[in-house]
Amino acid sequence: MSVIFYYDTVQQQAAEFLEDLRDTIAGVQALRKLINYDSATGGLEWLHRPRHYFQSNRIFNSWNAKWAGKPAFTSKDHHGYFNGRIFGRTYLAHRVAFALENGAWPIGEIDHVNGNRADNRIANLRVVTRSENARNMGLSRANKSGCSGVYWSVKGREWRAQIAAGGKKVAIGGYQCLDDAIAARRLAEARAGYHPNHGGRCSQLSADLVAAGLVPGEGA
């Protein structure tokens, strides 16, 4: 047997072994043998992994010595979500947490109710559609008013409010007072079914910005 053929055979066997393992965690019962979830804190922890999950004693001993009993899913992606790898495949921590708590993988997206993507307590996770998820977003870093959908129009010399509805941006109105623009935006959010947490607690933030002279206030 040539070295190249032997190497390819070993690689193929390893790939098949991993694929078999991945298939086992399609059911949540198998997942519960690998990871412990604390629903009160949102923490995930690697459990001691049995020998049959490994191709050799060396890997079995090495993995458990390094990871068993340690925090799991501690890496963060560029969106701010915790994630981790199981048998070579990456999973998002909040989806794993939901599956472990509820006994099934979530169908749909998971929304972090309080807007904190690092908070994976079960009380902070809910299954939503994409459009529902979009109605509970944090405040954009580019926002200058302190409230989603409210901006200062230099040309009109007024605060303008708008909202996304039906896939389009809809103008709400123009206002001389920032608080009036915020109130109009909040009313439109309620009518459109936005979550109360959408955009964060913008009223106090906006007031602080005006007080600091960072944005125009009433009569500007």
PyRosetta script that sets phi, psi and omega in degrees:
from pyrosetta import init, pose_from_sequence

init()
pose = pose_from_sequence("MSVIFYYDTVQQQAAEFLEDLRDTIAGVQALRKLINYDSATGGLEWLHRPRHYFQSNRIFNSWNAKWAGKPAFTSKDHHGYFNGRIFGRTYLAHRVAFALENGAWPIGEIDHVNGNRADNRIANLRVVTRSENARNMGLSRANKSGCSGVYWSVKGREWRAQIAAGGKKVAIGGYQCLDDAIAARRLAEARAGYHPNHGGRCSQLSADLVAAGLVPGEGA")
pose.set_psi(1, 129.6)
pose.set_omega(1, -179.1)
pose.set_phi(2, -72.9)
pose.set_psi(2, 159.0)
pose.set_omega(2, 179.8)
pose.set_phi(3, -63.2)
pose.set_psi(3, -41.2)
pose.set_omega(3, -178.5)
pose.set_phi(4, -64.3)
pose.set_psi(4, -44.2)
pose.set_omega(4, 179.8)
pose.set_phi(5, -63.1)
pose.set_psi(5, -41.7)
pose.set_omega(5, 179.8)
pose.set_phi(6, -63.4)
pose.set_psi(6, -43.3)
pose.set_omega(6, 179.9)
pose.set_phi(7, -62.7)
pose.set_psi(7, -44.2)
pose.set_omega(7, 179.7)
pose.set_phi(8, -62.8)
pose.set_psi(8, -38.5)
pose.set_omega(8, 180.0)
pose.set_phi(9, -65.0)
pose.set_psi(9, -44.6)
pose.set_omega(9, 179.0)
pose.set_phi(10, -62.7)
pose.set_psi(10, -43.2)
pose.set_omega(10, 179.2)
pose.set_phi(11, -62.7)
pose.set_psi(11, -40.8)
pose.set_omega(11, 179.5)
pose.set_phi(12, -65.7)
pose.set_psi(12, -41.5)
pose.set_omega(12, 178.8)
pose.set_phi(13, -63.9)
pose.set_psi(13, -40.4)
pose.set_omega(13, 178.9)
pose.set_phi(14, -65.1)
pose.set_psi(14, -40.6)
pose.set_omega(14, 179.3)
pose.set_phi(15, -64.8)
pose.set_psi(15, -42.4)
pose.set_omega(15, 179.1)
pose.set_phi(16, -66.1)
pose.set_psi(16, -37.8)
pose.set_omega(16, 179.1)
pose.set_phi(17, -63.0)
pose.set_psi(17, -45.4)
pose.set_omega(17, 179.0)
pose.set_phi(18, -63.5)
pose.set_psi(18, -40.9)
pose.set_omega(18, -179.0)
pose.set_phi(19, -64.2)
pose.set_psi(19, -38.9)
pose.set_omega(19, 177.1)
pose.set_phi(20, -62.7)
pose.set_psi(20, -40.2)
pose.set_omega(20, 179.8)
pose.set_phi(21, -66.9)
pose.set_psi(21, -40.4)
pose.set_omega(21, 178.8)
pose.set_phi(22, -61.5)
pose.set_psi(22, -37.9)
pose.set_omega(22, 179.5)
pose.set_phi(23, -62.9)
pose.set_psi(23, -31.2)
pose.set_omega(23, -176.9)
pose.set_phi(24, -67.3)
pose.set_psi(24, -29.4)
pose.set_omega(24, -177.0)
pose.set_phi(25, -92.0)
pose.set_psi(25, 7.7)
pose.set_omega(25, 171.8)
pose.set_phi(26, -63.0)
pose.set_psi(26, -31.5)
pose.set_omega(26, 173.7)
pose.set_phi(27, -93.4)
pose.set_psi(27, 136.8)
pose.set_omega(27, -173.4)
pose.set_phi(28, -68.9)
pose.set_psi(28, -25.8)
pose.set_omega(28, 179.8)
pose.set_phi(29, -58.6)
pose.set_psi(29, -40.5)
pose.set_omega(29, 177.9)
pose.set_phi(30, -67.8)
pose.set_psi(30, -36.3)
pose.set_omega(30, 179.4)
pose.set_phi(31, -63.1)
pose.set_psi(31, -35.6)
pose.set_omega(31, -179.0)
pose.set_phi(32, -68.5)
pose.set_psi(32, -15.3)
pose.set_omega(32, 177.0)
pose.set_phi(33, -85.4)
pose.set_psi(33, -9.8)
pose.set_omega(33, -177.1)
pose.set_phi(34, -106.2)
pose.set_psi(34, -32.1)
pose.set_omega(34, -171.4)
pose.set_phi(35, -136.3)
pose.set_psi(35, 138.8)
pose.set_omega(35, 172.9)
pose.set_phi(36, -103.7)
pose.set_psi(36, 138.2)
pose.set_omega(36, -179.2)
pose.set_phi(37, -122.7)
pose.set_psi(37, 128.5)
pose.set_omega(37, 175.3)
pose.set_phi(38, -99.7)
pose.set_psi(38, 103.5)
pose.set_omega(38, -174.2)
pose.set_phi(39, -67.6)
pose.set_psi(39, -22.4)
pose.set_omega(39, -178.8)
pose.set_phi(40, -77.1)
pose.set_psi(40, -32.4)
pose.set_omega(40, -179.0)
pose.set_phi(41, -106.7)
pose.set_psi(41, -20.1)
pose.set_omega(41, -177.0)
pose.set_phi(42, 85.6)
pose.set_psi(42, 3.3)
pose.set_omega(42, -177.4)
pose.set_phi(43, -78.9)
pose.set_psi(43, 143.7)
pose.set_omega(43, 176.1)
pose.set_phi(44, -116.2)
pose.set_psi(44, 144.0)
pose.set_omega(44, -176.4)
pose.set_phi(45, -139.9)
pose.set_psi(45, 136.9)
pose.set_omega(45, 177.6)
pose.set_phi(46, -72.2)
pose.set_psi(46, 132.3)
pose.set_omega(46, 175.2)
pose.set_phi(47, -90.9)
pose.set_psi(47, 160.9)
pose.set_omega(47, 174.3)
pose.set_phi(48, -59.6)
pose.set_psi(48, 130.0)
pose.set_omega(48, -173.9)
pose.set_phi(49, -102.1)
pose.set_psi(49, 126.7)
pose.set_omega(49, -178.2)
pose.set_phi(50, -62.8)
pose.set_psi(50, 160.4)
pose.set_omega(50, -176.2)
pose.set_phi(51, -58.7)
pose.set_psi(51, -34.4)
pose.set_omega(51, -174.1)
pose.set_phi(52, -68.7)
pose.set_psi(52, -8.0)
pose.set_omega(52, 175.9)
pose.set_phi(53, -85.0)
pose.set_psi(53, -1.2)
pose.set_omega(53, -175.1)
pose.set_phi(54, -125.9)
pose.set_psi(54, 154.2)
pose.set_omega(54, -179.0)
pose.set_phi(55, -87.0)
pose.set_psi(55, -12.6)
pose.set_omega(55, 179.8)
pose.set_phi(56, -152.0)
pose.set_psi(56, 159.8)
pose.set_omega(56, 176.8)
pose.set_phi(57, -64.4)
pose.set_psi(57, -35.1)
pose.set_omega(57, -178.2)
pose.set_phi(58, -62.2)
pose.set_psi(58, -47.1)
pose.set_omega(58, -179.7)
pose.set_phi(59, -68.0)
pose.set_psi(59, -39.0)
pose.set_omega(59, 177.7)
pose.set_phi(60, -57.3)
pose.set_psi(60, -50.8)
pose.set_omega(60, -178.7)
pose.set_phi(61, -68.0)
pose.set_psi(61, -40.4)
pose.set_omega(61, -178.0)
pose.set_phi(62, -65.6)
pose.set_psi(62, -44.8)
pose.set_omega(62, -177.7)
pose.set_phi(63, -63.6)
pose.set_psi(63, -48.7)
pose.set_omega(63, -177.2)
pose.set_phi(64, -65.9)
pose.set_psi(64, -35.1)
pose.set_omega(64, 177.9)
pose.set_phi(65, -65.3)
pose.set_psi(65, -33.6)
pose.set_omega(65, -176.2)
pose.set_phi(66, -87.2)
pose.set_psi(66, -36.8)
pose.set_omega(66, -167.8)
pose.set_phi(67, -116.8)
pose.set_psi(67, -31.1)
pose.set_omega(67, -175.2)
pose.set_phi(68, -57.3)
pose.set_psi(68, 128.4)
pose.set_omega(68, -179.4)
pose.set_phi(69, 83.2)
pose.set_psi(69, 1.2)
pose.set_omega(69, -178.0)
pose.set_phi(70, -98.7)
pose.set_psi(70, 157.2)
pose.set_omega(70, 176.7)
pose.set_phi(71, -57.9)
pose.set_psi(71, 139.2)
pose.set_omega(71, -179.5)
pose.set_phi(72, -111.4)
pose.set_psi(72, 157.1)
pose.set_omega(72, 175.9)
pose.set_phi(73, 58.7)
pose.set_psi(73, 55.8)
pose.set_omega(73, -177.0)
pose.set_phi(74, -102.5)
pose.set_psi(74, -3.1)
pose.set_omega(74, 176.8)
pose.set_phi(75, -81.0)
pose.set_psi(75, 149.4)
pose.set_omega(75, 177.9)
pose.set_phi(76, -118.5)
pose.set_psi(76, 136.6)
pose.set_omega(76, 175.8)
pose.set_phi(77, -87.4)
pose.set_psi(77, -179.4)
pose.set_omega(77, -174.8)
pose.set_phi(78, -72.1)
pose.set_psi(78, -7.7)
pose.set_omega(78, 175.7)
pose.set_phi(79, -93.0)
pose.set_psi(79, -6.5)
pose.set_omega(79, 179.8)
pose.set_phi(80, 93.2)
pose.set_psi(80, 9.5)
pose.set_omega(80, 179.1)
pose.set_phi(81, -93.3)
pose.set_psi(81, 138.6)
pose.set_omega(81, 173.5)
pose.set_phi(82, -72.8)
pose.set_psi(82, 144.6)
pose.set_omega(82, 178.0)
pose.set_phi(83, -150.4)
pose.set_psi(83, 169.2)
pose.set_omega(83, 178.8)
pose.set_phi(84, -161.2)
pose.set_psi(84, 171.3)
pose.set_omega(84, -177.1)
pose.set_phi(85, -112.0)
pose.set_psi(85, 136.7)
pose.set_omega(85, 173.6)
pose.set_phi(86, -125.3)
pose.set_psi(86, 116.5)
pose.set_omega(86, -178.9)
pose.set_phi(87, 53.1)
pose.set_psi(87, 42.6)
pose.set_omega(87, 173.8)
pose.set_phi(88, 83.8)
pose.set_psi(88, 0.7)
pose.set_omega(88, -179.6)
pose.set_phi(89, -116.7)
pose.set_psi(89, 137.9)
pose.set_omega(89, -177.3)
pose.set_phi(90, -85.9)
pose.set_psi(90, 134.9)
pose.set_omega(90, 177.9)
pose.set_phi(91, -128.4)
pose.set_psi(91, 147.4)
pose.set_omega(91, 175.9)
pose.set_phi(92, -82.0)
pose.set_psi(92, 135.4)
pose.set_omega(92, -175.1)
pose.set_phi(93, -59.0)
pose.set_psi(93, -40.2)
pose.set_omega(93, -176.4)
pose.set_phi(94, -68.3)
pose.set_psi(94, -30.5)
pose.set_omega(94, 178.1)
pose.set_phi(95, -74.8)
pose.set_psi(95, -37.3)
pose.set_omega(95, 176.4)
pose.set_phi(96, -64.7)
pose.set_psi(96, -44.2)
pose.set_omega(96, 179.9)
pose.set_phi(97, -59.6)
pose.set_psi(97, -45.6)
pose.set_omega(97, -179.9)
pose.set_phi(98, -62.8)
pose.set_psi(98, -42.1)
pose.set_omega(98, -179.3)
pose.set_phi(99, -64.0)
pose.set_psi(99, -43.4)
pose.set_omega(99, -179.7)
pose.set_phi(100, -64.3)
pose.set_psi(100, -37.7)
pose.set_omega(100, -177.8)
pose.set_phi(101, -76.2)
pose.set_psi(101, -36.7)
pose.set_omega(101, -171.8)
pose.set_phi(102, -104.0)
pose.set_psi(102, -7.3)
pose.set_omega(102, 176.7)
pose.set_phi(103, 81.0)
pose.set_psi(103, 10.6)
pose.set_omega(103, 178.3)
pose.set_phi(104, -159.2)
pose.set_psi(104, 149.4)
pose.set_omega(104, 176.6)
pose.set_phi(105, -67.8)
pose.set_psi(105, 141.6)
pose.set_omega(105, -178.7)
pose.set_phi(106, -66.7)
pose.set_psi(106, 140.4)
pose.set_omega(106, 174.4)
pose.set_phi(107, -102.5)
pose.set_psi(107, 109.6)
pose.set_omega(107, -174.2)
pose.set_phi(108, 114.4)
pose.set_psi(108, -170.3)
pose.set_omega(108, -179.6)
pose.set_phi(109, -91.1)
pose.set_psi(109, 159.0)
pose.set_omega(109, 176.1)
pose.set_phi(110, -107.3)
pose.set_psi(110, 127.4)
pose.set_omega(110, 178.4)
pose.set_phi(111, -102.9)
pose.set_psi(111, 131.7)
pose.set_omega(111, 170.7)
pose.set_phi(112, -85.2)
pose.set_psi(112, 106.6)
pose.set_omega(112, -169.9)
pose.set_phi(113, -54.8)
pose.set_psi(113, -44.4)
pose.set_omega(113, -176.8)
pose.set_phi(114, -85.7)
pose.set_psi(114, 3.3)
pose.set_omega(114, 177.1)
pose.set_phi(115, 84.7)
pose.set_psi(115, -5.2)
pose.set_omega(115, 179.9)
pose.set_phi(116, -91.7)
pose.set_psi(116, 107.6)
pose.set_omega(116, -175.3)
pose.set_phi(117, -71.8)
pose.set_psi(117, -11.6)
pose.set_omega(117, 177.6)
pose.set_phi(118, -92.1)
pose.set_psi(118, -5.7)
pose.set_omega(118, -177.2)
pose.set_phi(119, -96.0)
pose.set_psi(119, 97.0)
pose.set_omega(119, -176.5)
pose.set_phi(120, -103.6)
pose.set_psi(120, 27.5)
pose.set_omega(120, 170.5)
pose.set_phi(121, -62.2)
pose.set_psi(121, 143.9)
pose.set_omega(121, -175.6)
pose.set_phi(122, -61.7)
pose.set_psi(122, -29.6)
pose.set_omega(122, 179.1)
pose.set_phi(123, -67.2)
pose.set_psi(123, -16.6)
pose.set_omega(123, -177.5)
pose.set_phi(124, -101.5)
pose.set_psi(124, 3.0)
pose.set_omega(124, -177.1)
pose.set_phi(125, -114.7)
pose.set_psi(125, 132.8)
pose.set_omega(125, 175.6)
pose.set_phi(126, -142.8)
pose.set_psi(126, 146.5)
pose.set_omega(126, 178.2)
pose.set_phi(127, -82.8)
pose.set_psi(127, 130.7)
pose.set_omega(127, -178.4)
pose.set_phi(128, -140.9)
pose.set_psi(128, 166.4)
pose.set_omega(128, 170.5)
pose.set_phi(129, -81.4)
pose.set_psi(129, 169.9)
pose.set_omega(129, 179.2)
pose.set_phi(130, -61.9)
pose.set_psi(130, -41.1)
pose.set_omega(130, -179.0)
pose.set_phi(131, -67.3)
pose.set_psi(131, -36.8)
pose.set_omega(131, 176.8)
pose.set_phi(132, -65.9)
pose.set_psi(132, -38.9)
pose.set_omega(132, 178.6)
pose.set_phi(133, -62.9)
pose.set_psi(133, -38.1)
pose.set_omega(133, -179.6)
pose.set_phi(134, -68.3)
pose.set_psi(134, -16.3)
pose.set_omega(134, 179.4)
pose.set_phi(135, -95.8)
pose.set_psi(135, 14.5)
pose.set_omega(135, 171.9)
pose.set_phi(136, -143.5)
pose.set_psi(136, 64.8)
pose.set_omega(136, -178.3)
pose.set_phi(137, -106.6)
pose.set_psi(137, 157.6)
pose.set_omega(137, 175.7)
pose.set_phi(138, -75.5)
pose.set_psi(138, 170.9)
pose.set_omega(138, 179.1)
pose.set_phi(139, -73.7)
pose.set_psi(139, 131.1)
pose.set_omega(139, 179.5)
pose.set_phi(140, -64.0)
pose.set_psi(140, 143.4)
pose.set_omega(140, 178.2)
pose.set_phi(141, -65.2)
pose.set_psi(141, -22.6)
pose.set_omega(141, -179.0)
pose.set_phi(142, -82.2)
pose.set_psi(142, -9.5)
pose.set_omega(142, -177.4)
pose.set_phi(143, -68.3)
pose.set_psi(143, 133.0)
pose.set_omega(143, -177.7)
pose.set_phi(144, -107.0)
pose.set_psi(144, -13.3)
pose.set_omega(144, -175.6)
pose.set_phi(145, -92.2)
pose.set_psi(145, -21.2)
pose.set_omega(145, -175.3)
pose.set_phi(146, 91.3)
pose.set_psi(146, 3.6)
pose.set_omega(146, 179.0)
pose.set_phi(147, -142.7)
pose.set_psi(147, 131.0)
pose.set_omega(147, 179.1)
pose.set_phi(148, -57.2)
pose.set_psi(148, 135.8)
pose.set_omega(148, 175.4)
pose.set_phi(149, 78.3)
pose.set_psi(149, 7.0)
pose.set_omega(149, 178.4)
pose.set_phi(150, -120.4)
pose.set_psi(150, 128.9)
pose.set_omega(150, -178.8)
pose.set_phi(151, -145.6)
pose.set_psi(151, 158.4)
pose.set_omega(151, 179.3)
pose.set_phi(152, -90.3)
pose.set_psi(152, 125.5)
pose.set_omega(152, 177.5)
pose.set_phi(153, -93.9)
pose.set_psi(153, 110.4)
pose.set_omega(153, 179.4)
pose.set_phi(154, -64.1)
pose.set_psi(154, -41.1)
pose.set_omega(154, -178.5)
pose.set_phi(155, -66.6)
pose.set_psi(155, -44.8)
pose.set_omega(155, -176.8)
pose.set_phi(156, -86.8)
pose.set_psi(156, -10.3)
pose.set_omega(156, -178.0)
pose.set_phi(157, 53.3)
pose.set_psi(157, 49.2)
pose.set_omega(157, -179.8)
pose.set_phi(158, -156.9)
pose.set_psi(158, 160.9)
pose.set_omega(158, 173.0)
pose.set_phi(159, -82.6)
pose.set_psi(159, 132.6)
pose.set_omega(159, 178.4)
pose.set_phi(160, -118.3)
pose.set_psi(160, 141.6)
pose.set_omega(160, 179.5)
pose.set_phi(161, -118.7)
pose.set_psi(161, 140.4)
pose.set_omega(161, 177.1)
pose.set_phi(162, -144.7)
pose.set_psi(162, 166.4)
pose.set_omega(162, -179.1)
pose.set_phi(163, -149.4)
pose.set_psi(163, 151.0)
pose.set_omega(163, 175.9)
pose.set_phi(164, -87.9)
pose.set_psi(164, 125.0)
pose.set_omega(164, 178.9)
pose.set_phi(165, -148.1)
pose.set_psi(165, 129.9)
pose.set_omega(165, -179.8)
pose.set_phi(166, 62.9)
pose.set_psi(166, 28.9)
pose.set_omega(166, 178.9)
pose.set_phi(167, 79.9)
pose.set_psi(167, 8.1)
pose.set_omega(167, -179.5)
pose.set_phi(168, -129.3)
pose.set_psi(168, 156.5)
pose.set_omega(168, 173.0)
pose.set_phi(169, -85.7)
pose.set_psi(169, 125.2)
pose.set_omega(169, -178.0)
pose.set_phi(170, -114.1)
pose.set_psi(170, 126.8)
pose.set_omega(170, 178.8)
pose.set_phi(171, -72.2)
pose.set_psi(171, 134.2)
pose.set_omega(171, 177.8)
pose.set_phi(172, -96.4)
pose.set_psi(172, -44.3)
pose.set_omega(172, 178.8)
pose.set_phi(173, 161.4)
pose.set_psi(173, 175.2)
pose.set_omega(173, 177.7)
pose.set_phi(174, -114.0)
pose.set_psi(174, 144.5)
pose.set_omega(174, -172.9)
pose.set_phi(175, -143.5)
pose.set_psi(175, 143.4)
pose.set_omega(175, 175.1)
pose.set_phi(176, -79.3)
pose.set_psi(176, -28.7)
pose.set_omega(176, -179.0)
pose.set_phi(177, -101.4)
pose.set_psi(177, 129.9)
pose.set_omega(177, 179.5)
pose.set_phi(178, -60.3)
pose.set_psi(178, -42.2)
pose.set_omega(178, -179.6)
pose.set_phi(179, -61.1)
pose.set_psi(179, -35.3)
pose.set_omega(179, 178.2)
pose.set_phi(180, -67.1)
pose.set_psi(180, -39.0)
pose.set_omega(180, 178.8)
pose.set_phi(181, -65.0)
pose.set_psi(181, -40.8)
pose.set_omega(181, 178.4)
pose.set_phi(182, -64.8)
pose.set_psi(182, -43.9)
pose.set_omega(182, -179.3)
pose.set_phi(183, -61.8)
pose.set_psi(183, -41.0)
pose.set_omega(183, 179.2)
pose.set_phi(184, -65.7)
pose.set_psi(184, -41.3)
pose.set_omega(184, 178.1)
pose.set_phi(185, -64.1)
pose.set_psi(185, -44.0)
pose.set_omega(185, -179.9)
pose.set_phi(186, -62.5)
pose.set_psi(186, -39.8)
pose.set_omega(186, 178.3)
pose.set_phi(187, -64.3)
pose.set_psi(187, -42.9)
pose.set_omega(187, 178.9)
pose.set_phi(188, -64.5)
pose.set_psi(188, -37.7)
pose.set_omega(188, 177.4)
pose.set_phi(189, -62.0)
pose.set_psi(189, -43.8)
pose.set_omega(189, -179.2)
pose.set_phi(190, -62.8)
pose.set_psi(190, -41.8)
pose.set_omega(190, -179.6)
pose.set_phi(191, -68.9)
pose.set_psi(191, -30.2)
pose.set_omega(191, -178.5)
pose.set_phi(192, -89.4)
pose.set_psi(192, 0.5)
pose.set_omega(192, 177.1)
pose.set_phi(193, 82.0)
pose.set_psi(193, 24.4)
pose.set_omega(193, 176.5)
pose.set_phi(194, -71.0)
pose.set_psi(194, 150.5)
pose.set_omega(194, 175.7)
pose.set_phi(195, -71.5)
pose.set_psi(195, 144.2)
pose.set_omega(195, 179.8)
pose.set_phi(196, -57.2)
pose.set_psi(196, -25.1)
pose.set_omega(196, -179.2)
pose.set_phi(197, -83.1)
pose.set_psi(197, -6.1)
pose.set_omega(197, -174.9)
pose.set_phi(198, -56.6)
pose.set_psi(198, 128.0)
pose.set_omega(198, 178.4)
pose.set_phi(199, 79.6)
pose.set_psi(199, 0.3)
pose.set_omega(199, -179.1)
pose.set_phi(200, 78.3)
pose.set_psi(200, -176.5)
pose.set_omega(200, 179.2)
pose.set_phi(201, -82.8)
pose.set_psi(201, 83.6)
pose.set_omega(201, -168.1)
pose.set_phi(202, -79.8)
pose.set_psi(202, -24.6)
pose.set_omega(202, -174.3)
pose.set_phi(203, -59.6)
pose.set_psi(203, -49.0)
pose.set_omega(203, -179.2)
pose.set_phi(204, -67.0)
pose.set_psi(204, -39.4)
pose.set_omega(204, 178.8)
pose.set_phi(205, -61.5)
pose.set_psi(205, -44.0)
pose.set_omega(205, 179.4)
pose.set_phi(206, -63.1)
pose.set_psi(206, -40.8)
pose.set_omega(206, 178.5)
pose.set_phi(207, -62.4)
pose.set_psi(207, -40.1)
pose.set_omega(207, 178.9)
pose.set_phi(208, -64.8)
pose.set_psi(208, -38.0)
pose.set_omega(208, 179.9)
pose.set_phi(209, -66.1)
pose.set_psi(209, -41.3)
pose.set_omega(209, 178.6)
pose.set_phi(210, -65.6)
pose.set_psi(210, -45.8)
pose.set_omega(210, -178.7)
pose.set_phi(211, -60.4)
pose.set_psi(211, -33.8)
pose.set_omega(211, -179.8)
pose.set_phi(212, -82.7)
pose.set_psi(212, -3.8)
pose.set_omega(212, 179.5)
pose.set_phi(213, 75.0)
pose.set_psi(213, 18.2)
pose.set_omega(213, -177.0)
pose.set_phi(214, -85.7)
pose.set_psi(214, -23.1)
pose.set_omega(214, 175.5)
pose.set_phi(215, -138.9)
pose.set_psi(215, 155.3)
pose.set_omega(215, 178.9)
pose.set_phi(216, -67.8)
pose.set_psi(216, 147.3)
pose.set_omega(216, 178.3)
pose.set_phi(217, -110.6)
pose.set_psi(217, -148.2)
pose.set_omega(217, -177.5)
pose.set_phi(218, -63.1)
pose.set_psi(218, 133.0)
pose.set_omega(218, 177.1)
pose.set_phi(219, 79.6)
pose.set_psi(219, 5.3)
pose.set_omega(219, -178.7)
pose.set_phi(220, -71.7)
pose.dump_pdb("model.pdb")
